[in-house]
Amino acid sequence: MPRERHCDFCESEIEPGTGTMFVRTDGTTIHFCSSK
């Protein structure tokens, strides 16, 4: 079951299969709803 995620920039809800996830060198993940 996909998890609901929220954008770390604008706090909007990200639908499963969309958005961008970045992994920092310290291992933390950052989720964005779009590239804009």
N, C-alpha and C positions, 0 to 999 in steps of 0.2 A: 504494500500500500504506500503510495507516494506521500511524502510529508508536505505540509503547507509551509512555505517559506515566505519571509518578508524581506523586502529590499532594504539594504543597510543604508541607502542614501535617502530615499523618499518614504520609506516605511509602508509602501503599498504591497498588497499580496501578490506573490508570483505564482502563476499557474504551473502545474507540473509539465516538464518538457520545454519550458521557455526560460528566458533569462540567461545570465552569465554568472559563472562562479569563478572567483580567483582564489588561489591558495598562496598565502604569504610564506616567506622563508621560515617563519617561526611555527608554521603549521596551522594557523588560524584561517578560516575560510570567510570570504566576503561575497555576498550575493547581490547582484544588481538586476533590476527588472528589464533594463534596456541599455543600449550602448550610448544613448544620448546624454 
